[in-house]
Amino acid sequence: MKKALLLLLLFITSIYSQTTDFSVIIKQPFNAVLFDVTQDYDRSITAVGFSKDFKQDSNDNRTYSDAFEYLANTSAHSGTQMHLIKVNNSAKVILSNSSKLSRFSEAIAVVKTPSNGYFVGGYTMDGSLLVLNLNASGEINFIKTFGTKNYDRMNNLVLLSDGGVLAVGSSVTSRSLHDNKFETGLGENDIYLTRFSKNGKKLWSKKYGTTHDDSGIDAVEARDGSIVVISTTSYDKHKDVTLMRITENGNKMWLKHYEGEKLVTPHKIIRLRDNNFLVSLSQYDNMQKEQIRLIKFDLYKNVHEDKTIFTTYPSVLHDIQEFSDGTLMGVGYVKDTYNTDGLVMLFNFHLSMLNQEHYGGENYDVFNALSILNNSQVAVVGLHTDDASQESNMWLVKLNKDASMAQIKSTKSFYDILHDIYHVEIANKQIAIHEDLSIEFLDKNLYFQVGIYTLTKKQKMFLNSFAKKLIPFLQNNQEFIENLEINGHTSSEWSNVDFSSNYLHNEKLSLERSFSVLSYIFQTQNRKTQNLLAKKFKGSGLNYSQRVVMNNSEDRVKSRRVSFKILLK
């Protein structure tokens, strides 16, 4: 009974409850981004974007004279692909599905279907448009590929009241003399809209615009079933906004091009609870700095509010949504001299800013979209870039209604926590962490040469990054940790000596290797950290008692090492 109780106490002290930010970074081998997010009926969160994958090896020995033929052959397995992820309330990724379509593609929008599935909108890299219907598990029910013979681009997919969707984007104008004006369009690029039924049937597809370069950005359905579309209009050095209202059948009711002196870009249009509309714009001020502009108007083009949100640094809101009490939250980015952060802003009914928060690291971080959840928390997606990295990762966070980061409580073993901390080193096979909380070095650059205990430059570089992660773990959990053992090891050989001398020489060498690592880590810390390490560090030489054995024989190279082990109280 006492033994069982002791084991139980040891188990309890090896786990602990922690409160952490609800921030999920999904790392992929190459660039990856999330563009849109929605809540599922089981209260999990689903988001879409793209990831990239490329062939490392190829068994195709054919020679290609056409680069595009080669790309077509490889694109089923490589390049940019739509990616769907699902995250539960514990911030665990429970589904991660790359579409692997036959052509490079990006997903830009996701909406829920009544059958608990999804409509996903996107486009291929060669200019076709895509609407996918997925089941609850992310498996494809059907794909609709559509568009003109020219280069098309989708910017949003809008859910309509009949369960169908409206694809909003642009199409390059054809100049063929055999096409009528409707087919060729009006300007360089045209607004391009396509409506689908809930079963995926294409109901209509039409072009609109001015005589300039137009691109459909977003749309929203009015209470009467008509649709309000917002787009950009570009010409010369101008960039303006165009608003349009169409019937449910796509017939144009009115189109208004708003000309201005400043470069203005629309990002989002929503219908408010009072059935008016709100547009999020960004415009350049006299200092060529992006500022946020919000305009509230009604179905008859009457402007109720028009406010510019002046900020210290260039700021943009990509998405904005309304809470049930009329409060608004917008997300986007803020760019200072050194980096770019994800931006969150709160506004009252009259568009006065209540609060703002910045999220991200020391590099490039952006929020692209948000979805207000059933409990008034908010799911936000975008991209995060690790420090000193050039590749972006998919990023999903959950915020509270006041724009603060939501928290999750989790109980994790120290073994799991160490795996999270050193996931990169483990993936790169530099170290291995065992369930007894021992840490083995696997990288050949971390082993010692025969008879040597002084540290190499590569060993010191690795110990710097290794200790930078380990010491905060010791500081945060010092009440549970008795010691951190730093154990020196040797191989069993020592030439031209008897057994006694062999043992003693190796014992001394193992102690010297332990001391070299212990002293290097200790001396590179500040005084406060040294006080903690003086209580926790324990150096020891294990001689060749734990030499590495491979294929029933000693691996002498791998035996010449130092290992770590965390001993719990």
Disulfide bonds with the S-S distance in Angstrom:
none
